[in-house]
Amino acid sequence: MIAGPQRATVLRRAVRVTVAASVGFYPLLYGAGLPVAALYALFAPIAMGLLSVVPGSGPQRASVMLRGLPPALVLATLGTLLAVDTWAAVGGMLLIGFLLAFVAVAGPRPAGIAPGLQLFYILACFPPYAPDTLTERLAGLTAGALLLAACETLLPDPAAPSYRERLAAALDEAARGAAPGGVPPQRLRDAGATLRLADVPPAERPAGAGRADRALEQAGRSARRLLDQLATLAEAPPAPADPETAALLGRVAELCTACARFLRTGSRPPPAGALEKAMRGFQADRVRLASGPPGERLPVDVLRRQSRVLALAESARMVEITVDIATHGGPTEPAAPRELFWYAELSTPRLWARRVLGNVTFRSVLFQNAVRTALGLAAARAVAGSLDLAHGFWVLLAVLTLGRTTAGATWRAVRLAVAGNAVGALVAGALVIGLGRHTDVYAALLAPVMLAAFALGPLLGIAYAQALFTLVVATAFAQIAPVTWRLSEARMIDVVTGSLIGLLCGLLAWPAGARREVHRAMAGLLRSCVPLVPVTAEALLAPPGGSRTAPETLPGVHRLRLAEAAYAQFRAETPVDAERDRADWHAVLIAANHMLLGAQWLPRFGLRPASGATDASAAWARGTASGLVAQTDRIARLLTAERAGPAPAPENTPDRDPPSPLSVDLEVWMTSLAQQLARIETSVTPPPGTDLPDARPR
C-alpha cells in the first residue's frame, strides 16, 4: 500500500489518464464512428501515462510524450505491416523489444517511456492484417498522446528540487563546515546524503551521457566526498594552531560559496585557478619546512591535519571544475587531471557511443534486462501467433508488465496477477451476462471503472490492478463489438500464458537478477583499482628526478560505471533477506573512488623533498601498499565465493620517524583506505558455517 504524498500523485495520474482516454475514445467511437481509432485513442494514454512511468514534473513528462510520439507512430506502422506473418512479427518483436529495453542506457526518461512504446508495436502486430486501417490507427494514437500531454500540463505534479539546487545547498553546508566554528559532523554527512542518486527523484538525476550530466554527477560525488572529509576533520583530535591550514580552509569555504551561487544564478563564476594556486603554495611551504633544520619541522599531528585539509581542498577543486563544465557544457579552463575529466572535451556523439558500447556486454545489467525482455516478448508473440489465441496481445502485455529482474520476484508478481485476473474475469463475465448488449450502460461505466482501476490498482497492489483492468477491458471492448463472457475467458488464458512465458524467461536468463552481478562487478572494480595503490606509492617515494609511472585510471573508471549500474538495479529489486544483504556495497564504491582520486591528486603536485622520503617511511609505505593489495584481493575472493587467503598483518605507522609531507600524505591516504577495506571485509565475511551461494560464478 502506497502511503503519504505518493497517494496524491497516483490519484492525479489516474485522473489525467482517465480524462485523456475518455475524451479521445467517446467522440471517435460515437461521434466519428471510427472504432479502430477509438481503441488506439483509449490505449495511447494508458500506454504513455500508466504503463510508462515517466519521471518529472507535468511539463517535463508532456515533453517526453511529445518527443515519443514520432517513434510511436513508426512502431505502430511497422507492427501493422509485419502482422502479415507470425514470424515476421516475431522477428520485429525481438529487435524492437531489445532496442526499447536497452534504451535505459540513455537515462530515466527514455527508460520510462519505453514500455509504452513497446505496447504500440504489440497492439499493431497482431491479426487481423489490416494495412487499410493504418491511417485510423495513427490518428487515434496521435489524438490519445496529444490529449495526455495536455492533461499533464493542465494537472501537473509538484516539481521536485533539481539536482543543481541540491548540490548548491550541499555546497553551502560545506562552506559553513570549512569556516571557523564549523558544523556538527553528522549534519555534514546528512547534507552529503541528499546527493545520493538513490535518494534523488529519477527525473532530477544527472544520468545522461552528455558532458553537462556527467559533470553534474561527478560534482555530486566530489561534494559528498568533501562533506565527509570535513566531518572526519571535525572528529579528529585537535592539533596545534596552524595559520596556513586555516587560510586554505578559508579558501575552500569561499570556493564552495561561489560555486553554490554560480549554480543558482549562473553569474560570477569562482575565479579559475585560485584554489589550485593556494594548494601549491601550501604544499611548497610544507616541503620547505620538512627540508629545513629539525627545530623548524612541524609536529606529525600537524602534518597529518594539513594532509587531510589538502585532500579536502582537492575535492573542492574537483567541485570547481565539474560545476564549470556542467554550467557551460564544457571546460572554460583546462581540466586537470585529464584522466578524471576524460569526457570534458569529447563530442556528444562520441560520449553516447561510449555509453552504449560500454554496456554492450553480458556483464551489464542493462544489457541483461534488454536480452531477457526481448526473448520473453518474442517467445510470447510466437506462442500467441502459433496457437491463434484470441486477443493475443494480452499475452505480450502480461510478459511486459509482470516480468521482473529476478525469478523470485517474477513468481510473486505472477501469483498475484493470476489471482487478480481470476476474480476480475468472474466479475467481468457476470457483468457481460447481466448487461448483454446495452452499449449505453457500458459507455456510462467505462470512465468511472477506469478511474477506479488506475487509482486503486497502484495503491492496493498487482492483484487489484489486474482485476480492475480486466473490468476496463470488458467495458471498453463491449462498446466496440458484441462480446460474451468468453472475453473474460480469453483474457484469463492469455494472461496465464504470458505469465508462464515471463516466468520461464526469468528462470533461464539471469534468474538472480543483479544479485550475482553485483558481487562480480564489485570484485572486478576492486581488482581494477587496487593496483593504483603501489603505483602511487612508488610515484611519491621516488627521489627527485627519478622515473615515475603514471597511474592508468580509465579501466577503473569504466569498471566503476558498471558496478554503479549493478548496484542501482540491485537496490531497485525486491529486498533480499538480511543474511544475503550484509555486504556494504556503498562502502565498496567509496573505496574505489578513494583509490582513483588519490592516484590522481597525490602525484600531481610534483613536489619532492630534497632527499626524498626516509627509509623507514618508504618501507612502511611499500609494505602497507602490498598489504592493501592482498586485503583487496581477499575481499574480491570473498565476493566471488573463491578460497580467500589469510588476512595480511597490518603495518605499524612510523610515528617515531619524522616523515616528509609527501610521505604523510601517502600515510593518511593509505590508512584511510585500510580502514574502509576493513569495514568492507567485515560486511562481506559470512558467519561461521555459512556460504554465499549467490556469489558463485556460473
BAPA-875750 format. One line per field, with one value per residue (C-alpha): x, y, z; residue number from 1. Coordinates in Angstrom, 3 decimals, m for minus. Layout:
N
X	[X	...]
Y	[Y	...]
Z	[Z	...]
n	[NUM	...]
% end
This chain:
698
X	[0.000	1.397	1.284	1.905	2.214	2.534	m1.199	m1.958	0.470	m1.246	m4.699	m3.636	m2.137	m5.353	m7.406	m5.100	m5.142	m8.903	m9.713	m7.365	m8.645	m12.305	m12.004	m10.367	m12.458	m16.051	m16.002	m14.104	m16.402	m19.812	m19.250	m16.976	m17.833	m14.171	m13.835	m10.184	m9.161	m11.185	m9.363	m5.938	m7.045	m8.029	m4.819	m2.398	m2.927	m2.853	0.435	2.160	0.627	0.162	2.318	5.124	6.358	7.845	9.555	9.472	7.030	3.983	5.701	8.718	6.518	4.499	7.741	8.865	5.489	5.538	9.070	7.958	5.028	7.020	8.664	5.232	3.798	6.725	6.275	2.535	3.200	5.857	3.604	0.734	2.912	4.637	1.304	1.160	3.105	3.649	7.395	7.853	6.070	8.229	11.439	10.281	9.320	12.771	14.593	12.220	11.951	15.715	16.200	13.418	14.597	18.246	17.301	17.572	21.266	20.051	18.636	15.400	13.121	13.789	13.638	10.308	8.575	9.966	7.300	4.536	6.272	6.513	2.735	2.149	4.044	2.375	m1.124	m0.461	1.448	m1.475	m4.081	m6.131	m3.614	m5.317	m2.963	m6.030	m6.729	m3.245	m4.413	m7.156	m4.718	m2.221	m4.942	m6.237	m2.742	m1.907	m5.118	m4.573	m0.944	m1.740	m4.650	m2.476	0.267	m2.340	m3.614	m0.037	0.340	m3.054	m2.925	0.795	2.538	4.554	8.100	10.870	14.088	16.569	19.945	21.597	19.583	20.521	24.183	24.107	22.546	25.166	27.978	26.547	26.740	30.329	31.234	29.890	31.766	35.080	34.591	35.656	33.163	32.278	29.187	28.406	29.879	26.550	24.938	27.691	27.188	23.421	23.957	26.100	23.426	20.987	23.194	22.913	21.277	19.165	17.536	17.017	13.785	14.576	13.678	16.289	19.166	22.041	22.023	22.614	25.757	26.436	29.120	26.742	25.104	28.390	29.947	26.959	27.021	30.786	30.270	27.782	30.241	33.037	30.806	29.797	33.446	34.242	31.462	32.621	36.213	35.070	33.152	36.218	38.381	35.922	36.070	39.902	41.853	42.685	46.090	48.146	47.057	48.296	47.631	48.406	45.817	43.207	43.912	43.456	40.197	39.064	39.816	37.741	34.820	34.984	35.064	32.072	30.028	30.960	30.110	26.733	25.915	27.094	24.825	21.787	22.286	24.843	26.631	30.013	31.805	34.533	37.962	39.627	42.807	42.766	42.395	44.942	47.478	46.755	47.189	50.543	51.775	50.513	52.364	55.528	55.622	55.198	58.090	60.291	59.743	60.279	63.605	64.817	66.579	64.977	63.887	61.709	59.903	56.229	54.875	53.488	49.924	50.040	51.353	48.558	45.913	47.470	47.319	43.608	42.950	44.943	42.886	39.573	40.880	41.452	37.837	36.736	38.913	37.146	33.804	35.014	35.959	32.833	30.493	32.220	31.701	28.105	27.156	28.915	28.599	32.389	35.501	36.386	39.844	41.906	40.505	43.271	43.897	42.561	42.051	39.275	37.737	38.160	34.673	35.184	36.482	34.709	31.781	28.290	28.055	31.324	30.128	26.897	28.873	30.998	27.906	26.259	29.356	30.323	27.048	27.171	28.466	26.880	28.302	25.976	22.679	21.072	22.128	20.895	17.487	17.203	18.014	15.592	12.777	13.328	13.395	10.270	8.274	9.399	8.527	5.138	4.421	5.403	3.185	0.207	0.513	1.087	m1.853	m4.038	m5.051	m7.900	m6.709	m3.167	m1.639	m2.620	m0.011	2.720	1.246	1.487	5.155	5.838	4.078	4.749	8.368	10.862	14.644	14.679	12.849	11.557	10.114	8.522	6.883	5.429	4.051	2.628	0.812	m0.863	m1.683	m3.291	m5.366	m6.468	m7.331	m9.371	m11.506	m11.717	m12.722	m15.570	m16.863	m16.483	m18.211	m21.124	m21.268	m21.406	m24.045	m26.152	m25.983	m25.990	m25.645	m26.702	m23.925	m25.127	m24.581	m21.047	m20.378	m21.564	m19.430	m16.148	m14.914	m15.608	m14.224	m11.046	m10.667	m11.113	m8.702	m5.982	m6.239	m6.833	m4.600	m1.285	m2.487	m3.647	m1.203	m0.853	m3.834	m6.255	m4.707	m5.147	m8.715	m9.790	m8.035	m9.987	m13.169	m11.784	m11.099	m14.580	m16.425	m14.310	m14.490	m18.204	m18.761	m16.654	m18.091	m20.565	m18.900	m19.777	m18.431	m15.756	m13.898	m13.003	m12.029	m9.739	m8.068	m7.545	m5.927	m3.726	m2.556	m1.697	0.178	2.132	2.865	4.310	6.487	7.763	8.462	10.335	12.495	13.193	14.313	16.582	18.082	19.940	17.432	19.234	18.917	21.625	22.481	25.036	26.241	26.761	29.141	31.083	31.050	32.261	35.030	36.150	36.041	38.295	40.754	40.885	41.523	43.855	46.975	46.878	47.952	51.522	51.990	51.013	53.270	56.274	55.499	55.510	58.539	60.723	63.684	63.739	64.417	63.521	61.262	57.570	54.812	51.626	48.609	46.164	42.727	40.411	39.908	38.916	36.517	34.843	34.527	33.087	30.290	29.330	29.440	27.247	24.675	24.619	24.284	21.457	19.449	20.205	18.682	15.680	14.853	12.776	14.703	16.573	16.865	19.276	21.870	22.316	22.320	25.065	27.645	28.221	28.193	28.151	31.411	32.952	32.069	33.503	36.737	37.114	36.615	39.185	41.768	41.013	41.109	44.206	46.098	45.458	45.884	48.720	51.404	50.011	51.841	55.225	56.944	59.700	61.811	65.451	66.420	63.175	61.313	63.212	63.965	61.503	58.701	59.411	59.483	56.210	54.562	55.634	54.641	51.282	50.642	51.350	49.074	46.259	46.604	46.436	43.468	41.593	42.247	40.942	37.719	37.292	37.659	35.070	32.688	33.024	32.988	36.579	39.028	40.458	43.944	44.816	44.292	47.504	49.239	48.903	51.986	52.833	52.587	56.058	55.169	58.763	60.200	59.957	58.143	58.187	54.911	54.620	55.002	52.425	50.007	50.569	50.202	46.879	45.544	46.501	45.455	42.021	41.796	42.798	40.016	37.465	38.627	38.428	34.777	34.051	35.686	33.639	30.445	31.231	32.681	29.985	29.273	30.935	29.286	27.558	28.336	27.400	25.922	24.681	28.232	29.455	30.122	28.077]
Y	[0.000	3.376	5.943	9.642	12.226	9.474	8.836	12.284	11.654	8.356	9.973	12.865	10.390	8.346	11.467	12.535	9.137	8.714	12.165	11.773	8.271	9.293	12.496	10.553	7.376	8.614	11.197	8.888	5.944	7.586	10.843	9.847	6.154	5.072	2.082	1.358	4.982	4.990	1.865	3.416	6.713	4.721	2.728	5.567	7.384	4.058	3.140	6.511	7.538	4.303	1.541	4.068	5.626	8.831	10.775	14.517	17.383	17.749	19.856	17.507	14.447	16.196	16.996	13.361	12.171	14.583	13.522	9.899	10.381	10.075	6.780	5.563	6.236	4.425	1.415	1.239	1.407	m1.287	m3.533	m3.106	m4.127	m7.056	m8.512	m10.145	m13.121	m14.522	m14.973	m11.526	m10.100	m12.267	m11.015	m7.433	m8.018	m9.457	m6.455	m3.770	m5.402	m5.334	m1.784	m0.292	m2.117	m1.199	2.480	2.580	3.433	6.892	7.733	7.533	9.450	7.328	4.219	5.391	5.908	2.689	0.232	2.377	2.428	m1.363	m1.531	0.369	m2.245	m5.058	m3.734	m3.341	m6.561	m8.935	m10.103	m9.100	m7.920	m4.659	m2.125	m0.228	0.774	2.254	5.853	5.298	3.690	6.527	9.151	7.554	7.142	10.774	12.017	9.992	11.088	14.770	14.668	13.070	15.668	18.393	16.790	16.545	20.289	21.243	18.939	18.632	17.139	19.497	19.939	18.376	20.282	19.932	18.275	21.667	23.049	20.049	20.474	24.204	23.558	20.900	23.288	25.975	23.447	22.607	26.313	26.560	23.375	24.796	28.156	28.800	27.310	24.570	22.385	19.187	16.185	14.352	17.389	17.467	13.776	14.267	17.068	14.726	12.027	14.319	13.964	10.178	9.344	6.678	9.443	11.806	11.605	9.837	12.892	15.001	12.510	13.579	10.266	11.346	10.680	14.336	16.500	18.510	15.471	13.630	16.706	17.290	13.675	13.908	17.207	15.467	12.680	15.207	17.303	14.217	13.314	16.889	16.878	13.519	14.784	17.886	15.661	13.457	16.539	17.813	14.445	14.244	15.053	18.765	19.851	22.989	26.181	26.397	29.660	28.101	25.363	27.897	30.014	27.050	26.101	29.691	29.360	26.166	27.916	30.830	28.463	26.450	29.633	30.891	27.556	27.412	30.944	30.088	27.016	29.053	32.170	31.335	34.632	35.489	32.138	31.485	32.779	29.993	28.554	30.478	27.350	25.485	28.244	28.255	24.458	24.602	27.332	25.386	22.242	24.178	25.594	22.101	20.727	23.720	23.240	19.499	20.059	22.634	22.208	19.767	22.607	24.126	20.925	20.697	18.020	14.879	15.569	18.995	17.427	14.876	17.569	19.511	16.397	15.956	19.604	19.317	16.247	18.025	21.057	18.730	17.575	21.220	21.845	18.981	20.526	23.797	22.119	19.969	22.867	24.856	22.015	21.395	25.060	25.874	22.465	22.210	23.410	27.084	26.266	23.090	20.366	18.501	15.679	14.799	11.139	12.046	14.579	12.458	13.407	17.182	17.682	14.820	15.472	14.433	11.658	10.139	10.255	8.497	5.911	5.216	4.881	2.419	0.357	0.245	m1.550	m3.980	m6.757	m9.636	m8.095	m5.085	m5.440	m3.113	m5.464	m8.461	m6.852	m5.977	m9.540	m11.025	m8.680	m9.204	m13.006	m13.024	m10.785	m12.635	m16.002	m14.662	m13.383	m16.732	m18.680	m16.351	m16.450	m20.190	m21.048	m18.355	m17.013	m14.513	m11.069	m12.497	m9.090	m9.668	m12.440	m9.946	m7.340	m9.845	m10.516	m6.776	m5.812	m8.842	m9.582	m8.763	m8.851	m11.945	m15.259	m14.978	m11.512	m12.631	m15.608	m13.378	m10.967	m13.832	m15.406	m12.140	m11.273	m14.638	m14.435	m10.896	m11.816	m14.773	m12.537	m9.856	m12.408	m13.693	m10.196	m9.159	m12.337	m11.712	m8.096	m9.087	m11.752	m9.372	m6.361	m8.135	m5.671	m2.499	m0.354	2.785	1.178	0.129	3.688	5.079	2.601	2.931	6.275	5.529	1.996	3.400	5.984	3.294	0.902	3.469	4.905	1.819	m0.569	1.149	1.822	m1.723	m3.854	m6.101	m8.353	m5.442	m3.731	m6.831	m7.468	m3.877	m3.682	m6.764	m4.789	m1.850	m4.195	m5.737	m2.404	m0.957	m3.903	m4.352	m0.943	m1.703	m5.129	m7.584	m9.635	m12.598	m13.967	m15.693	m12.368	m12.836	m16.437	m15.330	m12.683	m15.217	m17.718	m15.037	m13.634	m17.105	m17.917	m14.663	m15.164	m18.616	m17.335	m14.474	m16.830	m19.227	m16.384	m15.309	m18.820	m19.246	m15.759	m14.378	m15.657	m13.937	m10.518	m8.101	m10.023	m12.253	m9.458	m7.001	m9.478	m9.939	m6.233	m5.099	m7.710	m6.611	m2.969	m3.563	m5.651	m2.974	m0.090	m1.557	m1.715	2.089	1.977	0.617	2.642	5.825	4.952	4.480	7.743	9.646	7.904	8.253	10.616	13.952	13.393	9.686	7.974	7.728	5.520	7.455	5.737	4.357	5.119	4.731	0.943	1.630	4.404	2.021	m0.698	1.878	2.666	m0.998	m1.538	1.515	0.237	m3.225	m1.685	0.625	m2.297	m4.459	m1.813	m1.444	m5.159	m6.881	m6.721	m9.881	m11.418	m9.900	m12.680	m12.231	m8.434	m7.950	m6.589	m2.844	m2.129	1.611	1.359	m0.566	2.253	4.846	2.852	2.593	6.356	6.825	4.855	6.612	10.119	9.543	8.077	11.303	14.115	12.796	12.691	15.701	18.451	17.018	18.411	16.343	16.813	17.350	13.896	12.007	10.002	8.393	4.689	3.913	5.867	4.246	0.737	1.345	2.752	m0.162	m2.733	m1.100	m0.898	m4.621	m5.346	m3.302	m5.216	m8.515	m7.360	m6.183	m9.494	m11.289	m9.211	m9.845	m13.596	m13.449	m11.652	m14.330	m17.211	m18.244	m19.511	m16.462	m16.334	m15.280	m11.700	m9.628	m8.326	m4.523	m2.332	m0.079	3.644	5.240	7.711	7.975	8.697	12.394	11.996	14.320	15.972	13.691	10.508	11.820	12.452	8.890	7.597	9.419	8.182	4.543	4.499	5.775	3.185	0.396	1.408	1.354	m2.058	m3.447	m2.362	m3.875	m7.179	m7.391	m6.885	m9.486	m12.194	m14.846	m16.045	m19.343	m22.320	m20.328	m19.637	m17.132	m19.315	m16.357	m15.118	m18.273	m17.803	m19.953]
Z	[0.000	m1.010	1.771	2.205	m0.580	m3.213	m2.923	m4.290	m7.149	m8.004	m7.920	m10.167	m12.641	m12.628	m13.349	m16.195	m17.896	m17.458	m18.854	m21.835	m22.651	m22.322	m24.354	m27.156	m27.039	m26.886	m29.741	m32.100	m31.410	m31.114	m32.997	m35.880	m35.975	m36.029	m33.685	m34.526	m33.942	m30.715	m29.482	m30.118	m28.558	m25.463	m25.191	m26.012	m22.664	m20.827	m22.510	m22.058	m18.758	m16.852	m18.322	m18.836	m15.605	m16.998	m14.197	m13.784	m13.485	m15.723	m18.425	m18.379	m18.882	m21.588	m23.403	m23.219	m24.523	m27.439	m28.360	m28.064	m30.459	m33.737	m32.635	m31.506	m34.964	m36.594	m34.306	m34.948	m38.695	m38.503	m36.423	m38.863	m41.812	m40.054	m38.923	m42.377	m40.987	m37.490	m37.866	m39.383	m36.329	m34.043	m35.659	m35.331	m31.710	m30.922	m32.386	m31.112	m27.696	m27.271	m28.535	m26.414	m23.284	m23.922	m24.262	m20.456	m21.014	m22.071	m18.652	m16.635	m19.008	m22.138	m19.956	m18.542	m21.907	m23.460	m22.114	m23.580	m26.954	m26.770	m26.448	m29.714	m31.689	m29.717	m30.452	m34.164	m34.899	m34.192	m36.702	m38.437	m41.037	m41.993	m43.557	m44.762	m41.134	m40.656	m41.035	m38.471	m36.045	m36.338	m35.946	m32.747	m31.352	m32.091	m30.511	m27.341	m26.943	m27.503	m25.072	m22.399	m22.928	m22.499	m19.276	m17.969	m18.488	m17.024	m13.994	m13.177	m10.180	m7.945	m9.216	m7.129	m6.306	m9.163	m8.680	m9.150	m6.225	m4.079	m4.995	m4.241	m0.807	m0.034	m1.021	1.249	4.088	3.108	3.183	6.734	7.681	6.427	8.149	11.771	14.203	11.755	11.579	13.533	11.646	11.356	9.787	7.167	6.369	6.175	3.661	1.577	1.713	m0.108	m3.200	m3.346	m6.670	m4.958	m2.904	m5.850	m7.927	m11.219	m13.291	m11.491	m11.656	m13.925	m15.784	m19.380	m21.389	m22.293	m20.726	m18.526	m16.910	m16.443	m14.842	m12.576	m11.366	m10.752	m8.912	m6.630	m5.808	m5.190	m2.930	m0.955	m0.523	0.561	3.164	4.530	4.724	6.597	9.020	9.544	10.110	12.730	14.527	14.505	17.687	17.946	16.634	17.419	15.675	12.105	10.174	6.776	7.315	8.434	5.352	2.996	4.713	4.215	0.504	0.395	2.112	m0.362	m3.322	m2.069	m1.594	m5.055	m6.709	m4.938	m6.122	m9.642	m9.760	m8.699	m10.794	m13.471	m12.799	m11.306	m11.500	m8.953	m10.035	m12.014	m10.563	m7.260	m5.124	m7.234	m6.633	m2.898	m2.721	m4.486	m2.164	0.846	m0.257	m1.100	2.433	3.894	1.846	2.689	6.420	6.186	4.412	6.958	10.296	12.760	15.030	12.296	11.338	12.189	14.559	12.949	14.127	12.435	9.223	9.273	9.744	6.890	4.731	5.464	4.632	1.402	0.425	1.028	m0.883	m3.843	m3.561	m3.578	m6.647	m8.425	m7.496	m9.051	m12.353	m12.619	m11.819	m14.571	m17.090	m16.007	m16.309	m19.577	m21.257	m21.406	m19.554	m19.831	m18.418	m18.952	m16.689	m14.869	m14.377	m17.828	m16.868	m14.443	m16.827	m19.950	m21.138	m20.945	m24.496	m26.283	m28.591	m27.577	m30.239	m29.012	m25.421	m26.372	m28.328	m25.255	m23.084	m25.467	m26.273	m22.611	m21.866	m24.792	m22.602	m20.736	m17.555	m17.940	m16.093	m18.648	m21.441	m19.455	m18.918	m22.609	m23.702	m21.154	m22.217	m25.948	m25.650	m23.487	m25.818	m28.952	m27.400	m26.322	m29.847	m31.338	m28.924	m29.365	m33.152	m33.382	m31.108	m32.696	m29.302	m29.307	m28.168	m28.124	m27.411	m23.782	m23.702	m24.543	m22.228	m19.370	m20.183	m20.352	m17.114	m14.922	m15.820	m13.088	m12.900	m10.659	m10.931	m7.352	m7.901	m11.184	m9.458	m6.744	m9.353	m11.444	m8.489	m7.566	m11.187	m11.921	m8.743	m9.562	m13.138	m11.972	m9.754	m12.432	m15.065	m12.883	m12.231	m15.878	m17.063	m14.727	m15.904	m19.583	m18.940	m16.863	m19.180	m22.501	m25.385	m23.586	m25.052	m23.317	m19.903	m20.836	m22.048	m18.714	m16.752	m18.671	m17.265	m13.554	m13.923	m15.490	m12.719	m10.055	m11.778	m12.399	m8.864	m6.714	m8.672	m7.804	m4.261	m3.458	m5.453	m8.509	m7.794	m7.545	m10.581	m12.755	m11.567	m12.185	m15.552	m16.658	m15.994	m18.027	m20.948	m20.773	m20.665	m23.496	m25.908	m25.279	m26.917	m29.988	m30.873	m29.344	m26.596	m24.422	m21.191	m23.302	m23.471	m19.796	m20.522	m23.364	m21.180	m18.392	m20.778	m22.334	m19.007	m17.684	m20.891	m20.758	m17.074	m17.703	m20.535	m18.391	m15.517	m17.799	m19.134	m15.569	m14.677	m17.706	m18.125	m15.112	m12.517	m9.637	m11.260	m10.180	m7.012	m8.729	m10.988	m8.144	m6.464	m9.684	m10.623	m7.197	m7.161	m10.621	m9.554	m6.561	m8.582	m11.266	m8.853	m6.219	m8.486	m8.342	m4.681	m5.111	m8.324	m6.491	m3.568	m5.852	m7.660	m4.375	m2.881	m5.975	m5.398	m7.224	m10.899	m10.671	m13.149	m12.370	m13.766	m14.490	m12.938	m15.541	m14.162	m17.173	m16.689	m13.105	m14.176	m16.649	m14.006	m11.625	m14.095	m14.478	m10.714	m10.083	m12.600	m10.991	m7.529	m8.670	m10.058	m7.014	m4.759	m7.076	m6.922	m4.270	m0.971	m0.148	3.288	5.757	5.564	1.815	2.027	4.610	2.157	2.336	m1.415	m0.933	1.027	m1.902	m4.294	m1.903	m1.523	m5.314	m5.632	m2.879	m4.879	m8.171	m6.726	m4.611	m7.557	m9.445	m6.970	m4.781	m7.524	m9.376	m7.455	m8.392	m5.267	m3.661	m0.536	m1.321	m0.004	m0.748	1.862	4.712	4.615	7.411	5.740	2.379	3.875	5.689	2.558	0.354	2.959	3.526	m0.225	m0.577	2.364	0.830	m2.438	m0.553	1.533	m1.552	m3.320	m0.258	m0.320	m4.055	m3.464	m0.710	m3.048	m5.730	m3.194	m4.002	m1.413	0.348	1.791	5.345	6.392	5.939	9.050	9.444	9.172	12.105	11.397	11.647	14.403	15.671	12.258	11.296	7.950	4.962	3.961	0.944	2.967	5.464	2.589	1.457	5.009	5.562	2.212	2.770	6.428	5.488	2.702	5.105	7.491	4.658	3.449	6.980	7.250	3.838	4.731	7.922	5.945	3.249	5.514	6.004	9.541	10.506	8.865	6.106	2.461	m0.197	m2.941	m4.969	m5.425	m7.140	m10.860	m13.164]
n	[1	2	3	4	5	6	7	8	9	10	11	12	13	14	15	16	17	18	19	20	21	22	23	24	25	26	27	28	29	30	31	32	33	34	35	36	37	38	39	40	41	42	43	44	45	46	47	48	49	50	51	52	53	54	55	56	57	58	59	60	61	62	63	64	65	66	67	68	69	70	71	72	73	74	75	76	77	78	79	80	81	82	83	84	85	86	87	88	89	90	91	92	93	94	95	96	97	98	99	100	101	102	103	104	105	106	107	108	109	110	111	112	113	114	115	116	117	118	119	120	121	122	123	124	125	126	127	128	129	130	131	132	133	134	135	136	137	138	139	140	141	142	143	144	145	146	147	148	149	150	151	152	153	154	155	156	157	158	159	160	161	162	163	164	165	166	167	168	169	170	171	172	173	174	175	176	177	178	179	180	181	182	183	184	185	186	187	188	189	190	191	192	193	194	195	196	197	198	199	200	201	202	203	204	205	206	207	208	209	210	211	212	213	214	215	216	217	218	219	220	221	222	223	224	225	226	227	228	229	230	231	232	233	234	235	236	237	238	239	240	241	242	243	244	245	246	247	248	249	250	251	252	253	254	255	256	257	258	259	260	261	262	263	264	265	266	267	268	269	270	271	272	273	274	275	276	277	278	279	280	281	282	283	284	285	286	287	288	289	290	291	292	293	294	295	296	297	298	299	300	301	302	303	304	305	306	307	308	309	310	311	312	313	314	315	316	317	318	319	320	321	322	323	324	325	326	327	328	329	330	331	332	333	334	335	336	337	338	339	340	341	342	343	344	345	346	347	348	349	350	351	352	353	354	355	356	357	358	359	360	361	362	363	364	365	366	367	368	369	370	371	372	373	374	375	376	377	378	379	380	381	382	383	384	385	386	387	388	389	390	391	392	393	394	395	396	397	398	399	400	401	402	403	404	405	406	407	408	409	410	411	412	413	414	415	416	417	418	419	420	421	422	423	424	425	426	427	428	429	430	431	432	433	434	435	436	437	438	439	440	441	442	443	444	445	446	447	448	449	450	451	452	453	454	455	456	457	458	459	460	461	462	463	464	465	466	467	468	469	470	471	472	473	474	475	476	477	478	479	480	481	482	483	484	485	486	487	488	489	490	491	492	493	494	495	496	497	498	499	500	501	502	503	504	505	506	507	508	509	510	511	512	513	514	515	516	517	518	519	520	521	522	523	524	525	526	527	528	529	530	531	532	533	534	535	536	537	538	539	540	541	542	543	544	545	546	547	548	549	550	551	552	553	554	555	556	557	558	559	560	561	562	563	564	565	566	567	568	569	570	571	572	573	574	575	576	577	578	579	580	581	582	583	584	585	586	587	588	589	590	591	592	593	594	595	596	597	598	599	600	601	602	603	604	605	606	607	608	609	610	611	612	613	614	615	616	617	618	619	620	621	622	623	624	625	626	627	628	629	630	631	632	633	634	635	636	637	638	639	640	641	642	643	644	645	646	647	648	649	650	651	652	653	654	655	656	657	658	659	660	661	662	663	664	665	666	667	668	669	670	671	672	673	674	675	676	677	678	679	680	681	682	683	684	685	686	687	688	689	690	691	692	693	694	695	696	697	698]
% end
